[in-house]
Amino acid sequence: MSIKKIRTQYKRKREGKTNYKKRLKLLQSRTTRLVIRKSNKHIIAQLTNYYPDGDKVVVGVNSKELEKIGWKHSGKNTPAAYLTGLLLGKKALAAKVKEAILDLGLQTSIKKSKVYATLKGTSDMGLNIHMGEDIVPDQDRIEGKHIDSKTITKDFEAVKNKIMK
């Protein structure tokens, strides 16, 4: 009688939460990772480093923090994503992080999306991230001109100036 060995996959792979091939390539670069995630109401951006006992977040920002600076609009639109990236870039420079590599996880890469607006925000603040200019949303879209409300554009400039100080 022979015993058949069954090899089970990692739990996170079974549940579709982690792509280990992609993660391994990112970790082999030994660069700080810029992790951007979208929820139903907010954009979450973090700079993380790999350690054998688990990833450590160096700096983290949520678009909810924009409310403290004066943002009165949605936390999940393109202007909010860009401002979240700016805020993360400011905190990253304060933490002496100079470069990062984008980690999308299982998200589908879509040109000119909110994720790339956040990436542009961190890059504009001075964080060294390699990216092509063709993937970034247009400046009108980043400033919120595609949204009907004229107050968004005014508030965008005000919040941007506060972050840049």
HELIX and SHEET records of a PDB file:
HELIX    1   1 LYS A   11  ARG A   14  1                                   4    
HELIX    2   2 TYR A   20  GLN A   28  1                                   9    
HELIX    3   3 SER A   63  GLU A   65  5                                   3    
HELIX    4   4 LEU A   66  ILE A   69  1                                   4    
HELIX    5   5 THR A   78  ALA A   94  1                                  17    
HELIX    6   6 LYS A  114  ASP A  124  1                                  11    
HELIX    7   7 GLU A  133  ILE A  135  5                                   3    
HELIX    8   8 GLN A  139  GLU A  143  1                                   5    
HELIX    9   9 LYS A  150  MET A  164  1                                  15    
SHEET    1   A 4 LYS A  56  ASN A  62  0                                        
SHEET    2   A 4 ILE A  43  ASN A  49 -1                                        
SHEET    3   A 4 ARG A  33  LYS A  38 -1                                        
SHEET    4   A 4 ILE A 101  ASP A 103  1                                        
END                                                                             
